[in-house]
Every structure is written in structure tokens, then in C-alpha cells.
């Protein structure tokens, strides 16, 4: 079993709105079919590079994909969720451990980039969950309600199959360093 790839997703907030952009690229399955993210609304993020902390990944990916500048203190940790594709043989689609953040203080205006389409701000009560990746409608509302959660989601290709029994808040004595 290969190691999980560590990734980040950052959601920009502006008052009672959240910024989303459509993914322009998608990971492919071993059989060549498109993965789950193409043309789906999402936050900004990507894979951790060697030698980076997870917060450095969040800062770099946010800037690369949107042009937004932030510092580590601007990141509000909201949770970590593992995504699994049992039986997957593609080198491009590894199981992932994704660290999620909200950012309210940032410099600049989000822009379209090579990987993400034009950004759009949505009212919190009008988030297009049906046009997002499977699972987002389960954990994003928890993040919005200030719940820090951890959990796991399981997929068969692009289809959501199951999740851990609950998306649990971490134990009270567990801290989440910005690693």
C-alpha cells in the first residue's frame, strides 16, 4: 500500500461568503478515465512538496492558483480528512490526507489561473454542493459551523462509497500543529 499524499485545500472567506473556483485539471484513474475533480467547485490547494510544512504548502498553493498572498497566521485550521480509493492502481491518484483551512485576511483579489477557473463568491446558504466533489456537502458545513473535524471517505473511481462512521472532532487533548 502506498503512502497517503499530503495535500491542502484553502477556502477564502469574505464576510458571509466563500470563494470557490472550478477545477480545470483532473487526476486520471489507471484506466485513463477522468478523476473526480474536473469542473467541480473547490477551494485552492494541492500536494505537499518535499521539505515543506503543510502550512507552507497551503500558502504556496493558494498563491500559485489564485494570486492571493497570506502568511501562516492567516490560516485557520478546520480539519483533516483522508480520501481512499481501494483497489486503485494509478500512480497519479494516490490516497490523500487533506488539511483544510479557512482564510479571512488576505492580500489581493483571487484570479483565474492554469488550474482553477474564474473565482466566484457564494453566500454561505447558497454554496453549490451539487457541483462540488462528493463529500464536500458533508464536511464543509461542519467547517462553516466552526467544527474542527477529522474523518475518512472511500471512493470507487468517482463514486462516493462510504465514510468513517462519523466525522469526529479531534480529542480535546490532541493539538494540531501547523506541520
C-alpha positions as CSV (number, residue, x, y, z in Angstrom):
1,X,0.0,0.0,0.0
2,X,1.5,3.3,-1.0
3,X,1.7,6.2,1.5
4,X,-1.0,8.9,1.5
5,X,-0.2,12.1,-0.3
6,X,-0.5,15.1,1.9
7,X,-2.4,17.9,0.4
8,X,-4.2,21.2,1.4
9,X,-7.4,23.0,0.5
10,X,-7.8,26.7,1.4
11,X,-11.2,28.4,1.3
12,X,-11.2,32.2,1.1
13,X,-13.9,33.9,3.2
14,X,-15.3,37.4,2.7
15,X,-17.9,38.3,5.3
16,X,-20.7,35.8,4.9
17,X,-19.3,34.5,1.6
18,X,-17.0,31.7,0.5
19,X,-14.8,31.8,-2.6
20,X,-14.8,28.8,-4.9
21,X,-13.4,28.2,-8.4
22,X,-13.9,25.3,-10.8
23,X,-11.0,22.8,-11.2
24,X,-9.6,22.9,-14.8
25,X,-7.5,19.8,-14.3
26,X,-8.2,16.3,-13.0
27,X,-6.3,13.3,-11.9
28,X,-6.8,10.3,-14.1
29,X,-7.5,6.7,-13.0
30,X,-5.2,3.9,-14.1
31,X,-7.7,3.0,-16.9
32,X,-7.4,6.6,-18.3
33,X,-10.9,7.8,-17.2
34,X,-11.1,11.2,-15.6
35,X,-10.9,11.6,-11.8
36,X,-13.3,13.3,-9.5
37,X,-12.4,16.9,-9.6
38,X,-12.6,18.2,-13.2
39,X,-15.0,21.2,-13.4
40,X,-16.1,20.9,-9.8
41,X,-16.2,23.9,-7.5
42,X,-13.5,23.8,-4.9
43,X,-11.1,25.8,-2.7
44,X,-7.5,26.3,-3.7
45,X,-4.8,23.7,-2.9
46,X,-2.6,20.9,-3.9
47,X,0.2,18.5,-3.0
48,X,2.9,19.0,-0.4
49,X,6.4,19.2,-1.8
50,X,9.4,17.6,-0.2
51,X,10.8,19.8,2.6
52,X,7.6,21.8,3.0
53,X,5.4,22.0,6.1
54,X,1.7,21.6,5.4
55,X,1.1,25.3,6.1
56,X,3.9,26.2,3.6
57,X,2.0,24.0,1.1
58,X,-1.3,25.8,1.8
59,X,0.4,29.3,1.4
60,X,2.2,28.3,-1.8
61,X,-0.7,26.5,-3.5
62,X,-3.1,29.4,-2.7
63,X,-0.7,31.9,-4.3
64,X,0.0,29.7,-7.3
65,X,-3.6,29.0,-8.0
66,X,-5.2,32.4,-7.2
67,X,-2.5,35.0,-6.8
68,X,-3.6,35.6,-3.1
69,X,-0.9,36.3,-0.6
70,X,-1.2,35.2,3.0
71,X,1.0,34.3,6.0
72,X,0.9,31.3,8.3
73,X,-1.0,33.3,10.9
74,X,-3.8,33.9,8.4
75,X,-4.6,30.2,8.2
76,X,-7.5,28.9,10.3
77,X,-7.2,25.1,10.6
78,X,-10.7,23.5,10.0
79,X,-9.8,19.8,9.8
80,X,-8.0,16.9,8.1
81,X,-9.8,14.3,6.0
82,X,-8.3,11.2,4.4
83,X,-9.6,10.1,1.0
84,X,-9.2,6.5,-0.1
85,X,-9.6,4.7,-3.5
86,X,-9.4,1.0,-2.6
87,X,-8.0,-1.1,-5.4
88,X,-6.7,2.0,-7.3
89,X,-3.5,1.2,-9.3
90,X,-2.9,4.6,-10.8
91,X,0.3,6.4,-9.8
92,X,-1.5,9.7,-10.4
93,X,-4.3,9.0,-7.9
94,X,-2.9,8.3,-4.5
95,X,-4.8,8.0,-1.3
96,X,-4.8,11.5,0.2
97,X,-4.6,13.2,3.6
98,X,-6.1,16.6,3.1
99,X,-5.7,19.5,5.5
100,X,-8.4,22.2,5.2
101,X,-8.1,25.9,6.1
102,X,-10.2,29.0,6.0
103,X,-8.6,32.4,5.4
104,X,-10.3,35.7,6.1
105,X,-7.3,38.0,6.0
106,X,-5.5,38.0,2.7
107,X,-3.8,40.3,0.2
108,X,-5.1,40.7,-3.3
109,X,-8.1,39.6,-5.4
110,X,-8.4,35.9,-6.4
111,X,-7.8,35.4,-10.1
112,X,-8.3,32.6,-12.7
113,X,-5.2,30.5,-13.2
114,X,-3.9,27.5,-15.1
115,X,-5.5,25.0,-12.7
116,X,-8.6,26.9,-11.4
117,X,-11.3,28.8,-13.3
118,X,-12.7,32.2,-12.5
119,X,-13.3,32.6,-8.8
120,X,-16.8,33.3,-7.5
121,X,-18.0,34.2,-4.1
122,X,-21.1,32.4,-2.8
123,X,-23.3,33.2,0.1
124,X,-22.9,30.5,2.8
125,X,-26.6,29.5,2.3
126,X,-26.1,29.2,-1.5
127,X,-23.0,27.0,-1.8
128,X,-23.4,24.8,-4.9
129,X,-22.8,21.5,-3.2
130,X,-24.3,19.5,-6.1
131,X,-21.5,20.9,-8.3
132,X,-18.7,20.1,-5.8
133,X,-16.8,16.9,-5.1
134,X,-18.6,14.1,-3.3
135,X,-18.2,14.5,0.5
136,X,-18.0,18.3,0.4
137,X,-21.6,18.7,1.4
138,X,-20.9,16.5,4.4
139,X,-17.8,18.2,5.9
140,X,-17.9,21.8,4.6
141,X,-21.0,22.7,6.6
142,X,-19.2,21.4,9.7
143,X,-16.2,23.7,8.9
144,X,-18.6,26.6,8.4
145,X,-20.1,25.9,11.8
146,X,-16.7,26.2,13.4
147,X,-16.3,22.5,13.9
148,X,-12.8,21.1,13.5
149,X,-13.3,17.6,12.1
150,X,-11.3,14.6,11.0
151,X,-12.5,11.5,9.2
152,X,-12.2,9.4,6.1
153,X,-14.0,9.0,2.8
154,X,-13.9,6.0,0.5
155,X,-14.4,6.0,-3.3
156,X,-14.8,3.5,-6.1
157,X,-13.4,5.6,-9.0
158,X,-15.6,8.8,-9.0
159,X,-18.4,7.4,-6.9
160,X,-18.6,8.1,-3.1
161,X,-19.0,4.7,-1.4
162,X,-18.6,5.2,2.4
163,X,-17.2,7.3,5.1
164,X,-15.9,6.7,8.6
165,X,-18.8,6.2,11.0
166,X,-18.7,9.9,11.9
167,X,-16.7,12.9,11.1
168,X,-15.4,13.3,14.6
169,X,-13.9,16.3,16.3
170,X,-10.4,15.5,17.4
171,X,-9.9,14.5,21.1
172,X,-9.7,17.6,23.3
173,X,-6.2,16.9,24.4
174,X,-5.0,16.5,20.7
175,X,-3.4,19.5,19.2
176,X,-2.9,20.1,15.5
177,X,0.4,21.8,14.9
178,X,0.7,23.6,11.7
179,X,3.1,20.9,10.4
